[in-house]
Amino acid sequence: MTSLTSADLCFLPYCLVILLYVSSPNWVAFLSATSTSNTEAKALLKWKASLFQNQALNNLTWYDPPTHNINATNSSSNNPKPRTSPCTWTGVSCNAAGSVSTIDLFNRGIQGTLHEFSFLSFPNLEYLDLSLNKLFDAIPPQISYLSKLQYFNLSRNNLSGRIPPEIGLLSNLRFLSLYENTLLGEIPEEIGNLKSLVGLYLYKNQLNGSIPRSLGNLTSLTHLYIYDTKLSGSIPHQEIGNLKSLVILALSANNLSGLIPPNIGNLINLNNLYLHSNQLSGLIPNEIGNLKSLVDLELSYNNLGGLIPPTIGNLIKLNTLYLGKNQLSGLIPKEIGNLKSLVFLDLSANNLSGLIPPNIGNLINLNTLCLHFNQLSGLIPKEIGNLKSLVNLELSSNQLHDSIPASFGNLSNLEILHLRDNQLSGSIPQELGNLKNLTKLQLATNQLSGYLPPNICQGGKLKNFTAGENYLTGLIPKSLKNCTSLVRLRLEHNQLTGNISEDFGIYSNLHFIDVSHNNLYGEISHNWQKCPKLTTLRLAGNNLTGSIPPEIGNATQIHELDLSSNHLVGLIPMEFGRLTSLERLMLNGNQLSGRIPSEFGSLTDLDYLDLSTNKFSDSIPSTLVITLLKVAYPQK
């Protein structure tokens, strides 16, 4: 055996030190992290290279790795990191070992596909957010390689194709968001394997087929949003009741049919239930009264029938109750009066009958009360006057009778009051003049009599006022002359009196006015030309005299002009030839004379013209013949 020299003995300790250092676990981990980090960096750069080149992409600080030794270390650090590490790149974060754990590129303007994204290169990725970009084409099935993924968000892109079934292999996923894309096909059954899922957001896609029963396995789910897609079939009856952690269930705006499952009453943590805008039928289950945490219940726009269950009165936390546009019948349950947290109540467009329960006046937080388009009868309860937070009150198209309660004058926040198409009688309460925030007041088609309230536009905000088809008498209120906020005014078929030229002012926002078939008199004011948005002017069936002011020819935006059945005299102003937007012109039943202006030939949009029962002397001008033929024989 060869003996060791003194030089060999001196070198031996260094060899031992190096051997110990290289074989230590930390160094092995470092080499592994270096390799993984380098792979991740290259994978990100490869994907970036596949994207559309734009300014948004230039803002990503992702750089090519240096060409020198990738294992070089930073001597100033006790725990050296490879210089190729992407951990400081835009939107990228790493775990303690230096491997990519987060990619957050929300709203970065990225445009391209996911085909060159190497999912296999990111074994430690937990958070991936690529939402609100311009990604398109399919979600690759290789998404399944992200075995540690907990948060996955591709929402608000232009992704298409199917949701890959392989997504069901992401067993650690807690949040899956794919909403607002153009994904199609069925929701894969495999989503039911994601038993850690807390939030599932698939809304606003083109998904079809039925709701997979496997969703019933997602017992940790708190938020389920699959609205505004094309889902059909029934709501899974047994499985939906398993989701006892649900806080929000949103299945609205689909084509779902069948019954609302009674065991939906198991979801005792539910705050929001959105099933509106489907084709659901049958009864509202009594069990819905078990959902005592419910704040928002929306079942409108379905085919639900039968009674409103009295158990709905148990939902004392309810803020919003929308049951409109169904086929519900019977009485409004008196238990509705228990819902003192209600802000929005809509029972409109059903077949509800009987009285409006007086205890509806208990709902002192109510902002909106919509009971229109039903068969409600009896009196309007004066207790509605207690609802001082009310902004919108709609009771139109029922069979309500007797008078309008004077207590309505207490509703100081009211902006919309719709009472048209009932059997209301008596006078309009003067107290309505106290409603200074009123923008829409509809009283038409009742049996109201007496005078219009003199301060009807005291607040100066009234835009839409209809009181036609009643038995109203007296003068046009002075407040209407100065009501410059008016957009639409209908007082037709009453017995109102007043001077037409004095009772109406100049309205900069007025589109439509109909005061026909009253007892108005005087001459037509030339001020109508100063209403720049006026499209319909109906003054027919009054006692108007004098001539037609030529200035009306300047109101070139008018589509309909009805001056028929008055006592107008003189010529038709040739200025009418400027009314090139005119579609309907009625001057019949007057004492107009002279010639029919040849300028009528320029009224190319005219499709209804009545000049009968006047005193015209000349024949029809040849330039008007084509226009008249068009009116008589409109094109189909």
GIDA-V35650 format. One record per backbone hydrogen bond with DSSP energy under -1.0 kcal/mol. CO is the residue of the C=O (numbers start at 1). NH is the residue of the N-H. E is the energy in kcal/mol with one decimal. If there is no record, write none. Layout:
# GIDA-V35650
CO_NH_E, CO_NH_E
This chain:
# GIDA-V35650
5_9_-2.0, 6_10_-1.8, 7_11_-1.5, 8_12_-1.5, 11_15_-1.6, 12_16_-2.2, 13_17_-2.3, 14_18_-2.5, 15_19_-2.6, 16_20_-2.5, 17_21_-2.2, 18_22_-2.7, 19_23_-2.0, 24_28_-1.7, 25_29_-2.7, 26_30_-2.4, 27_31_-2.5, 28_32_-2.3, 29_33_-3.1, 30_34_-2.7, 31_35_-2.1, 32_36_-2.7, 33_37_-3.1, 34_38_-2.1, 35_39_-2.1, 36_40_-2.7, 37_41_-2.5, 38_42_-2.3, 39_43_-2.3, 40_44_-2.5, 41_45_-2.3, 42_46_-2.3, 43_47_-2.2, 44_48_-2.7, 45_49_-2.1, 48_51_-1.2, 54_58_-1.7, 55_59_-1.0, 57_60_-1.5, 60_62_-2.1, 69_72_-1.8, 74_77_-2.1, 82_85_-1.7, 86_89_-2.2, 89_92_-2.0, 91_104_-3.3, 93_101_-2.4, 93_102_-2.0, 95_98_-2.0, 99_95_-2.7, 101_126_-2.7, 101_127_-1.9, 102_93_-2.3, 103_129_-2.8, 110_134_-3.2, 111_52_-2.8, 112_136_-2.4, 114_117_-1.4, 117_119_-1.5, 118_121_-1.6, 119_122_-1.7, 122_125_-1.3, 126_150_-2.8, 126_151_-2.2, 127_103_-2.7, 128_153_-2.6, 129_105_-3.1, 131_107_-2.6, 134_112_-1.0, 135_158_-2.9, 137_160_-1.9, 140_143_-1.5, 141_144_-1.9, 142_145_-2.3, 143_146_-1.7, 145_147_-2.3, 146_149_-1.7, 150_174_-2.9, 150_175_-2.0, 151_128_-2.7, 152_177_-2.5, 153_130_-2.8, 155_132_-2.3, 159_182_-2.8, 161_184_-2.5, 164_167_-2.0, 165_168_-2.3, 166_169_-2.2, 167_170_-1.5, 169_171_-2.2, 170_173_-2.0, 174_198_-3.1, 174_199_-2.1, 175_152_-2.5, 176_201_-2.7, 177_154_-2.9, 179_156_-2.9, 183_206_-2.7, 185_208_-2.1, 188_191_-1.8, 189_192_-2.2, 190_193_-2.3, 191_194_-1.8, 193_195_-2.2, 194_197_-2.0, 198_222_-2.9, 198_223_-2.1, 199_176_-2.5, 200_225_-2.8, 201_178_-3.1, 203_180_-2.4, 207_230_-2.3, 209_232_-2.7, 212_215_-1.7, 213_216_-2.0, 214_217_-2.3, 215_218_-1.9, 217_219_-2.2, 218_221_-1.7, 222_247_-3.4, 222_248_-2.2, 223_200_-2.7, 224_250_-2.9, 225_202_-3.1, 227_204_-2.1, 231_255_-3.0, 233_257_-2.3, 236_240_-1.7, 239_242_-1.7, 240_243_-1.1, 242_244_-2.3, 243_246_-1.7, 247_271_-3.2, 247_272_-2.0, 248_224_-2.4, 249_274_-2.9, 250_226_-3.0, 252_228_-2.4, 256_279_-2.8, 258_281_-2.6, 261_264_-1.9, 262_265_-1.9, 263_266_-1.8, 264_267_-1.6, 266_268_-2.4, 267_270_-1.9, 271_295_-3.6, 271_296_-2.2, 272_249_-2.3, 273_298_-2.6, 274_251_-2.9, 276_253_-2.2, 280_303_-3.0, 282_305_-2.5, 285_288_-1.7, 286_289_-2.2, 287_290_-2.4, 288_291_-1.4, 290_292_-2.3, 291_294_-2.0, 295_319_-3.6, 295_320_-2.1, 296_273_-2.7, 297_322_-2.6, 298_275_-2.7, 300_277_-2.3, 301_278_-1.3, 304_327_-2.9, 306_329_-2.6, 309_312_-2.0, 310_313_-2.2, 311_314_-2.3, 312_315_-1.5, 314_316_-2.3, 315_318_-1.9, 319_343_-3.4, 319_344_-2.1, 320_297_-2.6, 321_346_-2.6, 322_299_-3.2, 324_301_-1.9, 325_302_-1.2, 328_351_-3.1, 330_353_-2.3, 333_336_-2.0, 334_337_-2.0, 335_338_-2.4, 336_339_-1.8, 338_340_-2.3, 339_342_-1.9, 343_367_-3.2, 343_368_-2.1, 344_321_-2.5, 345_370_-2.7, 346_323_-3.3, 348_325_-2.1, 352_375_-2.8, 354_377_-2.4, 357_360_-1.9, 358_361_-2.1, 359_362_-2.0, 360_363_-1.4, 362_364_-2.4, 363_366_-2.1, 367_391_-3.3, 367_392_-2.3, 368_345_-2.4, 369_394_-2.8, 370_347_-2.9, 372_349_-2.4, 373_350_-1.0, 376_399_-3.1, 378_401_-2.2, 381_384_-1.7, 382_385_-2.0, 383_386_-2.5, 384_387_-1.8, 386_388_-2.2, 387_390_-2.1, 391_415_-2.8, 391_416_-2.3, 392_369_-2.7, 393_418_-2.6, 394_371_-3.0, 396_373_-1.8, 397_374_-1.2, 400_423_-2.9, 402_425_-2.0, 405_408_-1.7, 406_409_-2.0, 407_410_-2.3, 408_411_-1.8, 410_412_-2.4, 411_414_-2.0, 415_439_-3.1, 415_440_-2.4, 416_393_-2.7, 417_442_-2.6, 418_395_-3.1, 420_397_-2.2, 424_447_-2.9, 426_449_-2.3, 429_432_-1.9, 430_433_-2.1, 431_434_-2.3, 432_435_-1.5, 434_436_-1.9, 435_438_-1.5, 439_463_-2.9, 439_464_-2.5, 440_417_-2.7, 441_466_-2.5, 442_419_-3.4, 444_421_-2.3, 448_471_-3.0, 450_473_-2.5, 453_456_-1.4, 455_458_-2.1, 457_460_-1.1, 463_487_-3.2, 463_488_-2.8, 464_441_-3.2, 465_490_-2.5, 466_443_-3.9, 468_445_-2.4, 469_446_-1.0, 472_495_-2.7, 474_497_-2.8, 477_480_-1.4, 480_483_-1.1, 482_484_-2.0, 483_486_-1.8, 487_511_-3.1, 487_512_-1.8, 488_465_-2.4, 489_514_-2.3, 490_467_-3.2, 492_469_-2.3, 493_470_-1.0, 496_519_-2.8, 498_521_-2.4, 499_502_-1.6, 499_503_-2.4, 511_535_-2.7, 511_536_-1.9, 512_489_-2.4, 513_538_-2.3, 514_491_-3.0, 516_493_-2.0, 517_494_-1.1, 520_543_-2.9, 521_500_-3.3, 522_545_-1.9, 526_529_-1.2, 527_530_-2.2, 528_531_-1.6, 531_534_-1.7, 535_559_-3.0, 535_560_-2.3, 536_513_-1.7, 537_562_-2.6, 538_515_-2.4, 540_517_-3.0, 544_567_-2.4, 546_569_-2.2, 549_552_-1.8, 550_553_-2.0, 551_554_-2.3, 552_555_-2.0, 554_556_-2.0, 555_558_-2.0, 559_583_-3.0, 559_584_-2.2, 560_537_-2.3, 561_586_-2.5, 562_539_-3.1, 564_541_-1.9, 568_591_-2.6, 570_593_-2.4, 573_576_-2.0, 574_577_-2.1, 575_578_-2.2, 576_579_-1.9, 578_580_-2.6, 579_582_-1.9, 583_607_-2.9, 583_608_-1.4, 584_561_-2.2, 585_610_-2.2, 586_563_-2.8, 588_565_-2.2, 592_615_-3.2, 594_617_-1.8, 597_600_-1.7, 598_601_-2.1, 599_602_-2.0, 600_603_-2.1, 602_604_-1.9, 603_606_-1.4, 608_585_-2.3, 610_587_-2.8, 612_589_-1.8, 621_624_-1.7, 624_628_-2.6, 625_629_-2.6, 626_630_-2.1, 627_631_-1.8, 628_632_-2.8, 629_633_-2.8
